[in-house]
Amino acid sequence: MPKYSTPSLLAILAISVMSCADKTEKPLPPQPTEAATQRPVNEALAPKDERLGVAFEALGRGDFKACRTQAEAVLAEHPHHPRAEFLLALGLHKAKRYAEARPHFEQADTATADFAGKQAVPYYLAWCEYWLGDFEAARADFRRHLAVTDEGDSQFGLGAIALELGELDAARVELQRALEIFELRIAKGELAAGGDVAKAHARLADLDLAVDDDAAARQHLEAALRLDPERPAVWFKLFTVATDAGDTELAAKAKAEYERRTPKADGQTPMATGAGQ
Amino acid sequence: MSWYIKSLSLTLLVTSCGAHEATPPQASAPGVLFRDASATSGLPRSTWARNTPLRAILEVKGGGFGLLDFDRDGLLDVFLPGGKSLADPSAGPSASLWRNLGKLRFEPTDAGLNWHGWAMGVSVGDLDSNGFDDAFVAAHGPNAVFFNQAGQRLEEGAKAAGLDDEAWGMASALADLDGDGDLDIYLVNYLQLDLAALPPDIEFQGERIFAGPLGLTPAADKLFENLGDGHFKDKTFRSGLGITTPSFGLGVLPLDFNGDGALDLFVGNDSMANFLLINTGKLRFEEHGLAKGLATNGDGRQQATMGIAAADLNQDGEPDLFTTNFAADTNTLFVSRQGRGWRDRTAAMGLTASGQVQVGWASLFGDFDLDGDDDLAVFNGHVYPDRIATKLGSAAAQPALLFEREERRFEAVASDRAGPWLEVPHIDRGGATADLDGDGDLELLAKEWRGPLRIYEGLAATPDSHWIRVALQHDGAGDTHGIGARIELIELFGGEPSEVRRTSWVQPGMGFQSAGGTAAHFTLTGGATARKLLVTWPDGHEQQADLGDGEGLILLER
């Protein structure tokens, strides 16, 4: 049974997963949790720089471009500065520019110096790899992260990968474990109720849908929506399940809720894609 | 390879699979599936206007071609339409026809072509019911129709036929949608783009790039009824299609999706919900995409939906669909559920990991390894230049993907199996498949954006291969090839199972913006004591043929 005593559980940013606009069934891009902020920093290899604090604050308020600008300025003076690499990578990652973020995470990952956030690097690197379709690399990095933390989202990542790879039995085990971690953290007051548990239920519903067990899927979908009704993908699946079951009333409600939450063309994203600005 | 002639209650002609001498075995490693035969094919190799700055979405979309038996010599020839660029609209190639000499060699032929439009998708069919295949070109600007004058000339006649619609056409389906025997036209339109007032560039991934499609105005699709006298009538409004949401249409595939005997339409829309247009008779349609699970991926997310391919992957007799999508997204596999619609089975069938960084276009199902089930080829290429494509984890030029079916899943094939060509990146668009050399395996064709048409020779066939290729023929009717027809092969066994049914369809529109072969392929896995075919034509006519133990190319006449 995992332990939950590490400081990595303390999210220091105000952003919550719930606030993310992307409510698809796929795992959401992770939020910076500042996993190892309290760890000692070797200042000879990773000199302190006020601009990195500014970068981190920019990240927290969603100004990813400012975050990148500050980090790049530090890197111009201190090439391969590990925390600057990390923050630059986060600034790209948050903008869904995963291919660009990945080498910076990798650079930070190979640093011998300790720095604030180092422990979380494999976690973010894994999500980059996930979004780039490199599932085996992502799996290895999630596991590496789980070897040093009890991060439920890495556990969830393993479940998501197994599901993507069609390893349904393994996916169920991983996702159920993630669900347990999330619920235990909530019970301990370390995690806000809602988003994380909802996304685990949503992915468990995917497992059931993959084997046409619509009744079980419906339970997970409804559980997810009770916790987080702002998930269009979950409403869509509930619409599908209700339609097939002949539950026209629920189907109509789910369809309306799905359509109400489906992003409309905004003229900003040129193609239908998970990648943004 | 055995072949035979048999006549029951129908005319069944069987020609030798070697009617046109197969290309000699290639110097490829044993087991390799394809070799790049482009260099010796004689097809044009030119690349044009690749390095001009891209000013509008129009410039990245075209790339179709068509295979048609121009002179009815039994060999599929190649029709290549033209294209343009905004930097130099006069510099693009004109339409051309390349005659198939056999052995995967082609030569230009003078078919009287003198068309310099901005071509997108090509469809092939006998629109004027004269027994010869015509070519319809969806274009930016007036669409074009090249009527085949008895294998002598291709004469453009869209205006006289009432088909010179000026909306930005992307693709079309030529199919007998009203069951009267001739070919009607569903025209897929994209968006409204005024070349004199291009929309301002937008920022994407931190770079300035041309706008669209989102943020621009979609152009509504159209439906034209073939009146049978050389003219077509716009029936968009009366068909019920007028109430569908105008969308950024990219492709269309006509098949009987609900098993009622009438051709329906799956329309792929870019960044908007796809349509499943169910044919309710008398050339009227109702849209059921969302309810049937084909409007979006399994997450309810609208995708780009470029290429469309269909095959009966779960052997339930219904078409399963594979669609290609933009980068940072997966391609999507929709699997049928025996009359209960379709579900996204992309992950369950092993197709998620690939395609995440590619921009997918032509997708093609076919039994490329001749093992009895359908494999999958996907041709890719970005719409954006390298400076943006790299930010999405790839490059403008991208290698193709090839998957072999292994049990319930697809497995990506590496170049040691597919052939070295698989590692060569291209900026592809159109694609099609057909057995061009008549040796029993399938060739792949891919059209590069502002570049040449490549041909990959299938190498899977050996003297020990056993296969049936079924081509339909209905002379005297416009729908000569039975576009959209359902062909079921029933193999009878002495033991258990007592019979195995496999279903295929006449779907030349599979791929993207291109017209491929019209024959249905079945690899024979052995052990059957007898075989028969059950064909459902688009007008509902059913036809059976007892094949005994026959193999090879079968021309099934109606």
Interface residues (C-beta under 8 A of the other chain):
Chain A: T24 E25 K26 K65 A95 K96 R97 Y98 A99 E100 R102 W131 L132 G133 D134 F135 L163 E164 L165 G166 L168 D206 L209 A210 D212 P232 A233 W235 F236 K237 F239 T240 T243 D244 K255 Y258 T262 A265 D266 G267 Q268 T269 P270 M271 A272 T273 G274 A275 Q277
Chain B: I57 I202 E203 F204 Q205 G206 I209 F210 A211 G212 P213 L214 G215 L216 D270 S271 M272 L290 A291 G293 T296 G298 D299 G300 R301 Q302 Q303 A304 T305 N325 F326 A327 A328 D329 R337 R340 G341 R343 R345 A347 A348 M349 G350 T352 A353 S354 G355 Q356 V357 V383 T390 K391 L392 G393 S394 R409
